[in-house]
Amino acid sequence: MSSLERKFEHLKIRLCDIKLATNNFSETYVIASVDKECTLYRAELHSFDIENPSSEKGKNKGDHPKGHNIVVIKRYPSGNQCFGEEELFTEIEMLSSVEHPNIVTLIGFCIEDSEMILIIENVSNGYLQNYLGNSNNMCILTWEKRLKICIDVANALEHLHSEMEDQKMIIHHDICHFNIGLDENWRAKIDGFWWSVILPPNQEDEAVYIWWRGRSHYIDPEYLKTNKLKRESDVYSFGIVLLEILCGRTAFDPIYLKESDKGLGPVARQSFCTGILEDMIDPILKEETSEYSFVLKRGPNKESLHTFMKIAYQCVAETQVQRPTMKVVVKELEKALSFQVS
């Protein structure tokens, strides 16, 4: 047993309990799949109850939390070149040290018989990936609801970047729609901390020089060129998510790849500069904004939409120095929401 495994032994969950809960990983329980990266199941664990999970503060080792039993089980395939035990324990360590309403709560993990599994709180309304590109699902997400989801994620990132205890800072390093869950109240919660990096106190303006890892359509172009990872790299990735929510499509939708192999980011940046970004917004939002729409006040008003588009454009600036801090992003998104509801 590794030292990290010993450190988090109180969070270990037996493979037999997970197999029992998912009927041996039956497809019936699958709620999402991320290429060859991981498969997500929703199931009820009967071996223990869940309450106050993950945080070691004030918790007796060996005691499992008590409360709701429905959980999300993230199963990582063995032999994955991008993800191994090191990445799994990075995520366990991050989630164990961070408490925020917009960051998922860790329940436990399992490393057994070549299986690597993470168990987190249930996100009843699935992941953002289940909505983008699906017009039936995107119809559920009114403009106001989309704004609130964006604000939730922005608040989580602001917390990681500038509100952590002991003045340390976390760079998430993999913000994308795969890592944004939605709970029963449509509150957004981020996970996917496997590549995250902690910077010690008073180094918020410093960079980590690390060989780039990430999804090509979300990756900071400056980081891609220089291997210089900064919190502004998270800002860029979040900007891509803002644009996805605006346009209702994934960043790598073929419609964008026809124009740029980098996907939505460069296409939207060019469209903003030429004044035609509004033409790219989700047709569902356009219908809801139409004067002929029977559903009143579901679509974005002009001030709200333009405030949103401007901050999204600033987030995906090509260089790190041009991008806003997450504090500024939160402020602008809240302004967009206030324009919408007032």
Secondary structure, DSSP 8 states (H G I E B T S, - for coil): --HHHHHTGGGB--HHHHHHHTTTT-GGGEEEEETTTEEEEEEE--S---SS-S--TT--TT----S--EEEEEEE-TT-SS--HHHHHHHHHHHHH---TTB--EEEEEEETTEEEEEEE--TT-BGGGTTT-HHHHTT--HHHHHHHHHHHHHHHHHHHH--GGG-EEE----SGGGEEE-TT--EEE---TT-EEE-TT-TT--EE----S-TTTS-HHHHHH-EE-HHHHHHHHHHHHHHHHHTS-TT-HHHHTT-TTTHHHHHHHHHHTT-GGGGS-HHHHHHHSTT-SSTT-S--HHHHHHHHHHHHHHT-SSGGGS--HHHHHHHHHHHHHHHH-
